[in-house]
């Protein structure tokens, strides 16, 4: 199963996302800010990132920009309670609060699993 990095500064949301993903069989890692997420990505490979847009120090879009500058094309799903304004190219968006079915559908799409019989119910 895929390894997903959850980057969320709200500990309750981060914990809930990690638990939901692990219940579905995903391997997870988590970071509470963009700076620690970038450090973590130097140490391990991830298949997908769930990233909050608004975080202290380094925002979600800045994390994605740094990844792209490094030549890393990790699929990213950004999350925010605010409507999406300007997202980096190729980034998917989920508006908080979101349904877990929508989250898993976005993950399947980002990982290219749509239409391959991989459905979350």
NUSE-58092 format. One line per field, with one value per residue (C-alpha): chain; x, y, z; residue in one letter. Coordinates in steps of 0.001 Angstrom, whole numbers, plus 500000, padded with zeros to 6 digits. Example, Ala and Ser with C-alpha at 12.3 -4.5 7.8 and 13.67 -1.06 7.14 Angstrom:
2
ch [A  A]
c1 [512300  513670]
c2 [495500  498940]
c3 [507800  507140]
aa [a  s]
***
This chain:
121
ch [A  A  A  A  A  A  A  A  A  A  A  A  A  A  A  A  A  A  A  A  A  A  A  A  A  A  A  A  A  A  A  A  A  A  A  A  A  A  A  A  A  A  A  A  A  A  A  A  A  A  A  A  A  A  A  A  A  A  A  A  A  A  A  A  A  A  A  A  A  A  A  A  A  A  A  A  A  A  A  A  A  A  A  A  A  A  A  A  A  A  A  A  A  A  A  A  A  A  A  A  A  A  A  A  A  A  A  A  A  A  A  A  A  A  A  A  A  A  A  A  A]
c1 [500000  501092  502983  501258  502769  500185  501308  498862  499535  496286  497129  493508  493033  496472  495764  492314  493684  496515  494079  491646  494430  495958  492503  492400  495803  497985  501392  501601  504059  503113  504559  503125  504608  506073  509669  509611  507804  510626  513194  511208  511105  514909  514902  512101  510107  506390  503814  501471  501217  498169  499127  497298  497492  497872  500660  503212  506702  506219  502789  501462  502053  505620  506192  505026  507178  510235  509472  509138  512397  514072  512622  510277  506890  505080  501275  499810  496319  495988  493401  491934  488816  488981  488085  491050  492493  495790  497176  500413  499898  498729  497689  494294  492196  489810  487887  487613  485563  485477  483948  486380  484897  485908  489389  489851  488478  490988  493806  492815  492723  496075  497702  496155  493953  490625  488955  491260  488810  490323  487327  486845  483424]
c2 [500000  503572  505762  509099  512121  514205  517808  519562  522024  521231  518170  516940  517004  515460  512630  511965  511864  509518  507190  507144  506462  503698  502110  501888  500204  503136  503648  507155  509724  513117  516569  519549  522162  522664  522930  519550  518011  519063  517584  514355  514115  514144  511026  508973  508440  509075  508274  511162  514201  515678  519277  522025  525307  527667  526751  528741  529291  527566  527382  524404  526063  526912  523244  522205  524873  523594  520012  520971  522964  519755  517909  515797  515108  513706  513928  516509  517061  520411  521030  524220  525528  528440  528057  527394  530504  529872  526378  525093  523351  519746  519959  518624  520435  519368  521959  521259  519758  516965  513507  510583  509078  512274  512038  508431  509198  512067  509791  507077  509665  511162  507733  506690  504029  505271  502662  499894  498349  500123  501646  502766  502237]
c3 [500000  499415  501874  502541  504291  506161  506690  509016  511836  513696  515812  516063  512291  511689  514152  512654  509096  510039  511840  508895  506394  508507  508938  505125  505046  504026  505571  506968  508164  509522  510019  511843  509495  506045  507196  508988  505991  503662  506080  506289  502488  502438  504630  503091  499936  499923  497261  498049  500302  502033  502805  504644  502737  505691  508096  510067  508620  505262  503609  501662  498261  499326  500229  496760  495083  497006  495961  492302  492453  493692  490698  492838  491287  494331  493930  496325  497698  499448  502135  503538  505222  502775  499086  496833  495249  493531  493688  492214  488883  489127  492778  493833  496440  499214  501185  504922  506341  503807  503747  504041  500869  499036  500552  499457  495973  495646  496831  494345  491549  492531  492673  489355  490918  489509  487365  488592  491022  494025  495770  499330  500821]
aa [x  x  x  x  x  x  x  x  x  x  x  x  x  x  x  x  x  x  x  x  x  x  x  x  x  x  x  x  x  x  x  x  x  x  x  x  x  x  x  x  x  x  x  x  x  x  x  x  x  x  x  x  x  x  x  x  x  x  x  x  x  x  x  x  x  x  x  x  x  x  x  x  x  x  x  x  x  x  x  x  x  x  x  x  x  x  x  x  x  x  x  x  x  x  x  x  x  x  x  x  x  x  x  x  x  x  x  x  x  x  x  x  x  x  x  x  x  x  x  x  x]
***
